[in-house]
Structure formats: structure tokens, C-alpha cells
Amino acid sequence: MMKRYILLFIGLLLFGFLQAQNSGSSNLLIHNDAVRSGVGLGSVIAVVASWSRNNSILWAILHGILSWLYVIYFAITRD
């Protein structure tokens, strides 16, 4: 079970890396808007994982701020 989450995490990292490499000047404006909005993929995954484990809005907000750090912790400690 844990192996599946680690593979999913690695796949998401590779996907993000490839997307960053493929973004050219035509996608520069779109990328800047997404960065300015403040909500990234790591934050969304962290909030969903935190909510599924704790059912607490305060923990979900804190884990959303920590984003990828919590996602890695969640993947390692998940049963």
C-alpha cells in the first residue's frame, strides 16, 4: 500500500518537473498567474490528505501551508 503512494508521489514530482521544463514564453503569463494565486498542487494534496486523516479545518489549513512537507510525511506514515 505504501509503495503505491510513494510511486504516486514520485510520479507527481516528475510530472511537475516536466511541466516546468516545457513551459515556454507562451505559457509564461499563465504560469505567473498561477504562482500569484498562492494555491499550488502541493497545498491542495496536503489539505485533502489532512482532511481525510483529521477531519479538522485548522489542521487542514496548517498542513496546506506546509504543503509538500506534509504530503511527504503523510505518504511515509500512512498505514
Biotite code that builds the C-alpha atoms (Angstrom):
import biotite.structure as struc

atoms = struc.array([
    struc.Atom([0.000, 0.000, 0.000], chain_id="A", res_id=1, res_name="MET", atom_name="CA", element="C"),
    struc.Atom([2.767, 2.425, 0.948], chain_id="A", res_id=2, res_name="MET", atom_name="CA", element="C"),
    struc.Atom([4.680, 1.550, -2.206], chain_id="A", res_id=3, res_name="LYS", atom_name="CA", element="C"),
    struc.Atom([1.748, 2.785, -4.268], chain_id="A", res_id=4, res_name="ARG", atom_name="CA", element="C"),
    struc.Atom([1.756, 6.173, -2.524], chain_id="A", res_id=5, res_name="TYR", atom_name="CA", element="C"),
    struc.Atom([5.495, 6.557, -2.941], chain_id="A", res_id=6, res_name="ILE", atom_name="CA", element="C"),
    struc.Atom([5.179, 5.790, -6.654], chain_id="A", res_id=7, res_name="LEU", atom_name="CA", element="C"),
    struc.Atom([2.307, 8.279, -6.921], chain_id="A", res_id=8, res_name="LEU", atom_name="CA", element="C"),
    struc.Atom([4.403, 10.930, -5.178], chain_id="A", res_id=9, res_name="PHE", atom_name="CA", element="C"),
    struc.Atom([7.376, 10.320, -7.468], chain_id="A", res_id=10, res_name="ILE", atom_name="CA", element="C"),
    struc.Atom([5.068, 10.451, -10.499], chain_id="A", res_id=11, res_name="GLY", atom_name="CA", element="C"),
    struc.Atom([3.631, 13.789, -9.378], chain_id="A", res_id=12, res_name="LEU", atom_name="CA", element="C"),
    struc.Atom([7.113, 15.203, -8.882], chain_id="A", res_id=13, res_name="LEU", atom_name="CA", element="C"),
    struc.Atom([8.209, 14.046, -12.330], chain_id="A", res_id=14, res_name="LEU", atom_name="CA", element="C"),
    struc.Atom([5.055, 15.434, -13.904], chain_id="A", res_id=15, res_name="PHE", atom_name="CA", element="C"),
    struc.Atom([5.638, 18.807, -12.249], chain_id="A", res_id=16, res_name="GLY", atom_name="CA", element="C"),
    struc.Atom([9.272, 18.822, -13.330], chain_id="A", res_id=17, res_name="PHE", atom_name="CA", element="C"),
    struc.Atom([8.363, 18.025, -16.926], chain_id="A", res_id=18, res_name="LEU", atom_name="CA", element="C"),
    struc.Atom([5.679, 20.700, -16.960], chain_id="A", res_id=19, res_name="GLN", atom_name="CA", element="C"),
    struc.Atom([8.174, 23.259, -15.662], chain_id="A", res_id=20, res_name="ALA", atom_name="CA", element="C"),
    struc.Atom([10.657, 22.289, -18.386], chain_id="A", res_id=21, res_name="GLN", atom_name="CA", element="C"),
    struc.Atom([8.062, 22.502, -21.174], chain_id="A", res_id=22, res_name="ASN", atom_name="CA", element="C"),
    struc.Atom([6.695, 25.913, -20.235], chain_id="A", res_id=23, res_name="SER", atom_name="CA", element="C"),
    struc.Atom([7.843, 28.341, -22.882], chain_id="A", res_id=24, res_name="GLY", atom_name="CA", element="C"),
    struc.Atom([7.314, 32.053, -23.322], chain_id="A", res_id=25, res_name="SER", atom_name="CA", element="C"),
    struc.Atom([3.717, 31.478, -24.492], chain_id="A", res_id=26, res_name="SER", atom_name="CA", element="C"),
    struc.Atom([2.844, 29.906, -21.138], chain_id="A", res_id=27, res_name="ASN", atom_name="CA", element="C"),
    struc.Atom([4.733, 32.473, -19.092], chain_id="A", res_id=28, res_name="LEU", atom_name="CA", element="C"),
    struc.Atom([1.677, 34.625, -18.371], chain_id="A", res_id=29, res_name="LEU", atom_name="CA", element="C"),
    struc.Atom([-0.402, 31.624, -17.324], chain_id="A", res_id=30, res_name="ILE", atom_name="CA", element="C"),
    struc.Atom([2.394, 30.377, -15.062], chain_id="A", res_id=31, res_name="HIS", atom_name="CA", element="C"),
    struc.Atom([2.789, 33.782, -13.397], chain_id="A", res_id=32, res_name="ASN", atom_name="CA", element="C"),
    struc.Atom([-0.945, 33.973, -12.662], chain_id="A", res_id=33, res_name="ASP", atom_name="CA", element="C"),
    struc.Atom([-0.926, 30.509, -11.109], chain_id="A", res_id=34, res_name="ALA", atom_name="CA", element="C"),
    struc.Atom([2.037, 31.369, -8.906], chain_id="A", res_id=35, res_name="VAL", atom_name="CA", element="C"),
    struc.Atom([0.442, 34.610, -7.779], chain_id="A", res_id=36, res_name="ARG", atom_name="CA", element="C"),
    struc.Atom([-2.785, 32.889, -6.739], chain_id="A", res_id=37, res_name="SER", atom_name="CA", element="C"),
    struc.Atom([-0.922, 31.115, -3.938], chain_id="A", res_id=38, res_name="GLY", atom_name="CA", element="C"),
    struc.Atom([-2.611, 27.733, -4.274], chain_id="A", res_id=39, res_name="VAL", atom_name="CA", element="C"),
    struc.Atom([-0.392, 25.015, -5.642], chain_id="A", res_id=40, res_name="GLY", atom_name="CA", element="C"),
    struc.Atom([-0.745, 21.321, -6.241], chain_id="A", res_id=41, res_name="LEU", atom_name="CA", element="C"),
    struc.Atom([1.144, 20.515, -3.036], chain_id="A", res_id=42, res_name="GLY", atom_name="CA", element="C"),
    struc.Atom([-1.217, 22.632, -0.950], chain_id="A", res_id=43, res_name="SER", atom_name="CA", element="C"),
    struc.Atom([-4.289, 21.002, -2.430], chain_id="A", res_id=44, res_name="VAL", atom_name="CA", element="C"),
    struc.Atom([-2.941, 17.480, -1.873], chain_id="A", res_id=45, res_name="ILE", atom_name="CA", element="C"),
    struc.Atom([-1.906, 18.382, 1.688], chain_id="A", res_id=46, res_name="ALA", atom_name="CA", element="C"),
    struc.Atom([-5.337, 19.797, 2.564], chain_id="A", res_id=47, res_name="VAL", atom_name="CA", element="C"),
    struc.Atom([-7.167, 16.771, 1.149], chain_id="A", res_id=48, res_name="VAL", atom_name="CA", element="C"),
    struc.Atom([-4.840, 14.318, 2.914], chain_id="A", res_id=49, res_name="ALA", atom_name="CA", element="C"),
    struc.Atom([-5.108, 16.228, 6.181], chain_id="A", res_id=50, res_name="SER", atom_name="CA", element="C"),
    struc.Atom([-8.896, 16.384, 5.996], chain_id="A", res_id=51, res_name="TRP", atom_name="CA", element="C"),
    struc.Atom([-9.135, 12.654, 5.278], chain_id="A", res_id=52, res_name="SER", atom_name="CA", element="C"),
    struc.Atom([-6.973, 11.874, 8.312], chain_id="A", res_id=53, res_name="ARG", atom_name="CA", element="C"),
    struc.Atom([-8.052, 14.507, 10.883], chain_id="A", res_id=54, res_name="ASN", atom_name="CA", element="C"),
    struc.Atom([-11.422, 15.974, 9.803], chain_id="A", res_id=55, res_name="ASN", atom_name="CA", element="C"),
    struc.Atom([-10.249, 19.349, 11.151], chain_id="A", res_id=56, res_name="SER", atom_name="CA", element="C"),
    struc.Atom([-10.247, 22.652, 9.304], chain_id="A", res_id=57, res_name="ILE", atom_name="CA", element="C"),
    struc.Atom([-7.444, 24.097, 11.445], chain_id="A", res_id=58, res_name="LEU", atom_name="CA", element="C"),
    struc.Atom([-5.146, 21.131, 10.774], chain_id="A", res_id=59, res_name="TRP", atom_name="CA", element="C"),
    struc.Atom([-6.026, 21.290, 7.072], chain_id="A", res_id=60, res_name="ALA", atom_name="CA", element="C"),
    struc.Atom([-5.048, 24.976, 6.925], chain_id="A", res_id=61, res_name="ILE", atom_name="CA", element="C"),
    struc.Atom([-1.761, 24.332, 8.734], chain_id="A", res_id=62, res_name="LEU", atom_name="CA", element="C"),
    struc.Atom([-0.929, 21.381, 6.512], chain_id="A", res_id=63, res_name="HIS", atom_name="CA", element="C"),
    struc.Atom([-1.872, 23.397, 3.421], chain_id="A", res_id=64, res_name="GLY", atom_name="CA", element="C"),
    struc.Atom([0.712, 25.996, 4.445], chain_id="A", res_id=65, res_name="ILE", atom_name="CA", element="C"),
    struc.Atom([3.340, 23.279, 4.902], chain_id="A", res_id=66, res_name="LEU", atom_name="CA", element="C"),
    struc.Atom([2.208, 21.718, 1.584], chain_id="A", res_id=67, res_name="SER", atom_name="CA", element="C"),
    struc.Atom([4.809, 19.265, 0.222], chain_id="A", res_id=68, res_name="TRP", atom_name="CA", element="C"),
    struc.Atom([6.402, 18.702, 3.632], chain_id="A", res_id=69, res_name="LEU", atom_name="CA", element="C"),
    struc.Atom([3.106, 17.345, 4.930], chain_id="A", res_id=70, res_name="TYR", atom_name="CA", element="C"),
    struc.Atom([2.466, 15.346, 1.757], chain_id="A", res_id=71, res_name="VAL", atom_name="CA", element="C"),
    struc.Atom([5.803, 13.545, 2.197], chain_id="A", res_id=72, res_name="ILE", atom_name="CA", element="C"),
    struc.Atom([5.089, 12.967, 5.909], chain_id="A", res_id=73, res_name="TYR", atom_name="CA", element="C"),
    struc.Atom([1.615, 11.686, 5.085], chain_id="A", res_id=74, res_name="PHE", atom_name="CA", element="C"),
    struc.Atom([2.969, 9.284, 2.458], chain_id="A", res_id=75, res_name="ALA", atom_name="CA", element="C"),
    struc.Atom([5.604, 7.898, 4.830], chain_id="A", res_id=76, res_name="ILE", atom_name="CA", element="C"),
    struc.Atom([3.377, 7.489, 7.891], chain_id="A", res_id=77, res_name="THR", atom_name="CA", element="C"),
    struc.Atom([0.187, 6.274, 6.199], chain_id="A", res_id=78, res_name="ARG", atom_name="CA", element="C"),
    struc.Atom([-0.913, 2.771, 7.187], chain_id="A", res_id=79, res_name="ASP", atom_name="CA", element="C"),
])
